[in-house]
């Protein structure tokens, strides 16, 4: 792998951006490859944009895409993927619930030849009963009506190869997308890594159910 791209969706995360950047930078420094981090500001109104803009000044490997308003998590991720240049692209959130140290394991799987690496939550202490019930119900219904089987508890923390990203860029252009489902539906070598979601470094979840 010559270059790694990390796409980070940000929506009103001003309290955690600096800590996330420090943790991610620590991991990227240890990897033996070039890297870029693409932050996608999804219409934040709390000062996140200014924090991210400063990072682009301080770090030449940081890029910023900023939406004029909130378009949603899926739109933010696909925008980052569209502008990524890496051989491997990792999508994750900025709240540190997606453990950055797992990037080492993701890169190892990529170098073993996998083109899609899904991340399965085994536990999330901050997910309430109602959200868990809705999520479980969604996958059961989806698998019942679909020809494809989707893994349960797969999160928006995932990695794809440049080849897989090209397919997303050219063939999956619906206005409403289901990325974690799309990447499982592609006929590429796929594996999964289980993880326990960490606690938010600060603040609360900004995306509604």
N, C-alpha and C positions, 0 to 999 in steps of 0.2 A: 504494500500500500504506500503510495507516494504522498497522498494528502487525505486528511480526515476533515469532514465538515460536521459541525454541531449546530443544529437548528434549535433555537430556544424561543418558545412562545412566552410573551410577557403581557400581562394585563393587570395594571395597578399593583405592581410588586416593588414599589420604591423601597420598602423596608428590607428587602432581601437581595436586591440586585448586586450590591457590592460584595456581600458574603458569597453569593453564588459564583460571581466572577472569580473571586480568589480561589475557591475550591476547584472550579473547573480549570483554571490556569495551572494550578498545582498538578493536576492529572495530565494535562496536555504537555507540560514541560517534560514529563517522564516518558512520553511516547517517542519512539524513534521515527517520526515522520512530520511533515509539514501539517499545519492545521489552520482552520478558519472557524470563527464562531459567528453565526448569523443570528442576531437578535431580531425578533419580529414584534414590534410594539403594536399591540392589537387595540389601538384607540385609547390608551391609558389617559387618565385625567388627574393622576396624583403626583406627577413629577417624574414618572418612570422614564419618559422620553428624554428629559434633560440628563438624567443619570446615564442612560445608554449612549447618548450623543457624546458625553464626556469620555466614555470608554473608547469610542472610535478615534478620539484624539490621542489618547494615552497608549493605545495598542493598535498597531497596524494590521493585526490579524482579526480585529473585530469589525464586523459589518452590521449595518442597521437598516432595516426596512420598517417604515412607520405608516400605519393606516390612518386615514383621516378620521375614522370612527371605528367603533367596535364591530368587527365582522365575524368574530367567533374563532374558536381554537383551531378547527379544521382549516379554515381559510389562512390562518397564520402559518400553520405548518406547511401547507402546500406552497405558499409564497416563499418560504425559506428554502424548500426543496427546489423550487424553480430556479433560484439564484445560486444554488450550491455548486461547487466545483470539485468536491472531493470524490475519491474512489469509493469511500464509505460515508454515508450520511446518517448521523444519529439525531433523532428528534426527542426532545425532552422539555420539561417545564423548569421554570426558574425558582420554584419554591423549595427546592432541595428534598422534596418527597421522592424524587427519582435519584437514587444514590449515584453520585458522579464517579465513585470508584469502580462501579460496574462497567465503565467504559473500557477498562483493561480487559475484562472478560469478553465484552462485545468485539473488541478488535481481534482478540485471539480466535473467536468463532469466525470472523470475517476472513482471517488469514488461513483458516482451515477449509475455506471454499464456500461458506454459506453466503447467500445473497439476500436473505431476509431473516432478521433476528428479532423475534417478538419477545417482549418482557411480560411475564405473568406475575401479578401480585398474589402473594400467598396470604398477606395480611395488611390491612390498613386501619390503624387504630383510630383514625379521624373520620372514617366513613361510617355514617349512621345507619341504623337498621333500615330506614325507608330507602335510602340510596342503594344499599346492598340488595334489598328485595327487588327494586326496579331493575338493577343491573342484571341480576340472576334471571329475572323474568324475560328481559330483552333477549338474552342469548338463547334461552330455551325456545322462545317463539321463533327467533331467527333461524335456528337450526331445524326447527320443525317444518318451516315453509321453504327453506332454501335447499338447493341441490348440494351446496357446499357446506362443510362443517366448520364452524368458527370456534376457536379455543375460547373458553370462558376466562374471565379475569385478565385478558390481554389489555394492556394499557396503551396510552398515547406515548409511551416511552418505547421506542423501537429503532432499529437500524436497517438500512437498505443499501444495496450496492448502487454504483453509478448506472449500471444497466437497468436495474429495477426503477430507479428514479426517472430514467428516460421514458419508460413506459407510463409512469404516473404523469409526466409532463406532457405527453403527446396523446394519450388515450383515455385518461380518466379526468375529464374536464367538466364534470357536472357542477352546477352551482352548489348543491348540497352533497357533500362527500362523506364517506365513512372510511377513513384511511386505514384504521386498524383492520377493517374487513377487506379492503382492496388488496393490501399487501399479502394477506393470507390466500387470496384468490388467484394469485399469480403462480405460474408453473415454474418456480425457481426453487433451488435447494434452500430449505428453511429449517431453522431450529428455534428453540425457545430457552430463555433463562428465567428462572424463578427468583423473585426478590421480595423483601418485606419493605413496604413503603415507609420512608422515614417521616418524622413529624415535620410540619412546616417550620421553617426557621423563624418566621414572624408573620403576622397578619392572619387573614382568613381566606378561604377559597372565594374567588371572585366570580367563577362561572356557576350559573344556576344548574339545577338538575335538568 
